[in-house]
Amino acid sequence: MPSLTRFLVVTLALTGSLCSAGGSAQADTLLIQGVDAAKPTMADRPTPGTSMARVEARFGAPASRSAAVGKPPITRWDYADFVVFFEYDHVIHSVRR
């Protein structure tokens, strides 16, 4: 999924100090460029406890797979938007790139 640059408009209300004659308030609009509103969330990547078979069924084959290392064996699968770490054959962690 291509990343789209989004614009986020944040309206900040700045309230001045109130004086006995009346209060003053002003609002400014801040334009933040380059915020990608479609960044993946935890729902967009595997959650801990998910089996390798379910990860591959939902997200497809990874771009690369690293061999298991250590005891317990830890395996790494690389996808375009995230990386998944397995202990034996279950997800222990997934992170966005």
JOQUITA-V898763 format. One record per run of one state. SS is the DSSP state (2 for helix, 1 for strand, 0 for the rest). FROM is the first residue (numbers start at 1). LEN is the number of residues. Records with the same first field share a line. If there is no record, write none. Layout:
BEGIN
SS: FROM-LEN ; FROM-LEN
END
This chain:
BEGIN
0: 1-5 ; 16-3 ; 20-2 ; 23-2 ; 36-6 ; 45-6 ; 60-4 ; 70-4 ; 79-3 ; 88-2 ; 97-1
1: 6-10 ; 19-1 ; 22-1 ; 25-11 ; 51-1 ; 64-6 ; 74-5 ; 82-6 ; 90-7
2: 42-3 ; 52-8
END
